[in-house]
């Protein structure tokens, strides 16, 4: 992993959009400080932008476990996938229980409009991960003219 991200180091981070996922391939990520991630408008849609760490290899996408990723998930698609989860999977990941934590998740693409969340679990972040996420989120907010937190 890089030390604190700056604009030059960010170029080494893989940018991945949910539309690039291959159908039915299960992807594993750890979203870092996921409640702090910005929501941005790109084209006709809204996207959550997450600083994520790959937790499993996915050779179709050129991802190796441990890779740093700027993950763009469609806001509507992701919210629909979360609403379909059973209560016991949603509750531990609510803001009041998991603010400031990472979210380990297994997801796949069902079709061009849907993703499926197979599993999610809050995890404790490292101090380094929080600093890098804060740096990336700040850069994304600046690029899109959003308020800096």
N, C-alpha and C positions, 0 to 999 in steps of 0.2 A: 504494500500500500504506500501511497505517497504521503509525505507529511502535508501540513496544511495546504489546501488547494489554492492556487491562484489561477488567473486566466490562462497562463501558458500551460500549467500542469493539467488543467481541465481538458485540454486537447487530447490527452491520453486516455480519458475516460470514454468508454463506449456509450453512445447514445442509442437507446433501444425503444422503439414504439411498439405498443401492443399489437398493432396491425402486422408486424413482422413475425409474430409467433407462428409456428407451424401448427395446424390443427392437431389436436389430441396429444401433442408433446407436452409432458409435464415439466414445468420450469420451477426451480427453487431459488428464491431470493430472500435476503434479509433486508427489509426496508429500514433505513436508519432514521431515527427520530421522526417517524412518519406523520405525526400530527403537526409538525412544523413545515411540512412540504407545501410549496405554493401550488395554486391552481391557476393555470394560464390559458389564454385563448390562442389557439393556433388554427388558422383557416376558419372552418365553420364549427369547430368543436372546442370543448374545454378539456384540459388534461391535468391530472395530478402529475407533478414532477417529483420523483423520489431519487434520493441518493441510495443506491442499492448495492449489495454485495452478493455476487452469485454464490450459491451454496452447492451447486452441482454442475457438471459439465453439460453443455448442449452444443455439440459439434455442428449441427445444422446452422446455428446462429453464430458460431465461432466464439462461444463463451466457455471459459474454463473456470472451475471453482476458485473463488477468491477474487475474480475480476470485479473492478469497480464499474458501476453502470449508472448512467443517468436514465432512469426508467420513466417513460411517459405512458401513463395509463389513461384511457378515456374515462372522464369523470362519470358519465352516464353508465357506461358499460361496467365500470368497477362498482359503482353504487348498486346497480341491479344485481351483480354477482354477490355482493355482501348481503343484500336483503334476502337472498335465497338461502343463506346459511341457517342452520338450526341455531336456536338461542344459545345452547351451550358452547358453540364455537364463537359467537359474537360477543357474549358478555365479558370475558376476560380481556377483550381487545377494545373495549369502550374507553373513551377519553379519560373518564374519572379513574380508571384502573391502570391505564397504560400510557398516559402522557409522559413524554420524554424517553420512552422505550423504543426498542426496535421491534419489527414485526417479521417473524419468519413465516413465509408462506409458500405453498405449492399451488400453482395456477396452471391452467391450460386454456387454449382457445377452442371454443366449441364451433364457432363459425365466424363470419365476417362482422357480426354485431354482438357476439357474446363471448365472455370468458367465464370460466368456472374456477371458483376458489375451492380447492380440495382440502386444504388444511391451513390454519393460521394459529400462531402462538406468539405472545409477547416475549421478548428476551431483553436482557440487560445489555445496554451498549457500553462500549469502551469510551474513555474520554477522547481518544484520538478519532474514533468514528463520529462522535458528536461534533467535534471541531470541523471535521471535513464536511459533514452534512450541512452545518451552519454556513460554511463558506460557499458551498455549491448553491444552497437555497438563496443566499444573498445575491450571488451572481445572476441566477435565473430571475429573481425579482427585479434587479436593476435592468436587465435586458428587456423585460416586458413592462417596465414602467409601473411596477407594483410597489406598494408601501413596504419599506424595510422594517422588519420586526426587531 
